Each structure stands twice: as structure tokens, then as C-alpha cells.
Amino acid sequence: IEEFSAWRFQRKGRWSRDFIHAGHIADFMANELSVTHLPELNQYLMVYTDCDVSNRIVARTAPTPAGPWSDVKTIHTCRDAAGS
């Protein structure tokens, strides 16, 4: 992870060394998120704050880390969050 020159970026099934050619795996994503493998479900779970700054914690699932990712599901609403 520390050697950026070793990174590869995918777009429409093709790999590139140039991040400019990177595709996205889902719409309306946060830039900080967590992905966990759930072996008992054979799925990956992605959790993040909706729209980066929100009182909603959302999740998506997918069969692989590259997707396809499900639609967004709200899993928690923070009642004490600013602006709620």
C-alpha cells in the first residue's frame, strides 16, 4: 500500500496504472468507509455515513469487493447529530 507505483486501477474490467482511468464501484459513495467480509452470508458489507456528512449511517452489500453493490440501506439514524 505504501508503494503507489504498484497500485492498479480498474475501469470496465480493464486494469491501468493511471488513476485517471479508475472507474467507480457505486454511485453516491463516501470517501471514507469500511468493507467487511461476511463469510456466513458469502457477501461483503460496506458501511459509511450517507453523503459524507449526515446523521444517517448506511450500508450496501455485494458478492465481491468490486461489486456489484446493492442499493443504499439506512441502518442507523443518529438522533444527536448536528442538523438532525
C-alpha positions in Angstrom: 0.0 0.0 0.0 2.9 2.3 0.6 4.3 2.0 -2.9 1.9 4.0 -5.1 3.7 2.8 -8.3 2.5 -0.7 -7.6 -1.2 0.3 -7.5 -3.6 -0.7 -10.3 -6.9 0.9 -11.1 -9.9 -0.8 -12.8 -12.5 0.5 -15.1 -15.0 -1.6 -17.0 -12.9 -4.8 -16.4 -9.6 -3.4 -17.6 -6.6 -2.5 -15.4 -4.5 0.6 -15.7 -1.5 2.1 -13.8 -3.1 5.6 -14.2 -5.6 6.6 -11.5 -7.2 8.9 -14.0 -8.6 5.8 -15.7 -10.2 4.4 -12.5 -13.9 3.7 -12.5 -16.2 3.8 -9.6 -17.9 0.8 -8.0 -21.1 2.5 -6.8 -22.8 5.9 -7.0 -23.2 8.3 -4.1 -20.2 6.9 -2.1 -18.4 8.5 0.8 -14.6 8.9 0.7 -14.2 7.0 4.0 -15.9 3.7 4.5 -15.5 0.2 5.9 -15.8 -3.0 4.0 -16.1 -6.3 5.9 -16.4 -9.9 4.5 -19.3 -11.8 6.0 -18.4 -15.5 5.3 -21.6 -16.9 6.7 -23.5 -14.9 4.0 -20.8 -15.1 1.3 -21.2 -11.3 1.0 -19.2 -8.1 1.6 -20.7 -5.3 3.8 -19.9 -1.7 3.1 -20.8 0.8 5.9 -20.4 4.6 5.7 -22.0 8.0 6.6 -24.5 9.0 3.9 -23.2 11.9 1.7 -20.1 12.2 3.9 -21.7 14.5 6.5 -25.1 13.2 7.6 -26.9 11.8 10.5 -27.6 8.6 8.5 -25.3 5.5 8.7 -25.9 3.4 5.5 -24.8 0.1 4.2 -24.6 -1.9 0.9 -23.8 -5.5 0.2 -22.0 -7.2 -2.7 -20.8 -10.7 -3.7 -17.2 -9.3 -4.3 -15.3 -6.2 -3.1 -15.7 -4.8 -6.7 -19.5 -5.2 -6.6 -22.0 -5.0 -7.9 -23.1 -3.2 -4.8 -26.7 -3.1 -3.6 -28.8 0.0 -3.2 -28.2 2.0 -0.1 -30.0 0.9 3.1 -30.2 3.1 6.2 -29.0 1.1 9.2 -29.0 3.8 11.8 -30.1 7.4 12.2 -28.1 9.4 14.8 -30.6 11.5 16.7 -27.9 13.6 18.4 -26.1 14.6 15.2 -25.8 18.2 14.4 -28.5 19.3 12.0 -30.9 16.4 12.7 
